[in-house]
Amino acid sequence: MSAASGSYYLPKPTHWPILGSIGLLTLAFGFALTINGYVPGPWLMLTGALVIVLMLFGWFGTVVHESQSGMYNQQVDRSFRMGMGWFIFSEVMFFSGFFFALFYLREIAVPIIGHDHLLWPGFHAAWPTSGPMGAPFTPMDAWGIPAINTLILLTSGATVTWAHWGLLKENRKQLIFGLILTIALGLTFVGLQAFEYYRAYTQFGMSLKAGVYGATFFLLTGFHGFHVTLGVIMLSTMLVRSIKGHFTPEHHFAFEAVTWYWHFVDVVWLFLFVFVYWL
């Protein structure tokens, strides 16, 4: 069905959802075996992960082929935009849950424990804390690597927007160079985050044993780092497609969706910097 047609686009039946379900089931089963100490567990996890990667390459490759073949119309474009909008909303709710947990611990749970002098004598209710039974640690300083990473992500938001402007102006060099800069900044962010984790473990006594502070720190920063890594992978895919000349000023929602995701990652980091590192 061509893009010129105004009728509803219905894709052909595909095996990719079934393959993805098999991969997820294998991964989950392997994880369950691994945490219970069974030998086949890690191998099943690896097999499941490889099946999922195969599914992603195949399914997204099919979508790209359909898009480049002119099979999508305005109805499909609206569907993609609504789908990406709801996906980002679900991610907002995902991180909101973690931020609420941090708020609950800091403003409600820790003060309550601090007032219970009979059960926890000598416990000083102040944040950051590892709790009454946590290991001692040194809190992470906001004005070192975190501040540098904040500048890096804010700059990456500007470079990806600059790349988008290049696409709209049909300036292919600006588009490609802007994407390269954004990917380089994203990789730098991930590298600095990994180095900060290394310093946290080896120099500051920061681990999951550091009670509620360690748990919330690694939960929030770890999931954010995972999202940045996914964003870099998606930006790299957009770079390859841009080099191949896939996008036009009128037809480039895949690129636009990735920029939405990247700006979302930037905003989440600003909240992390303020509430996890600074305050």
Beta strands, then each sheet from edge to edge (+ up, - down):
end
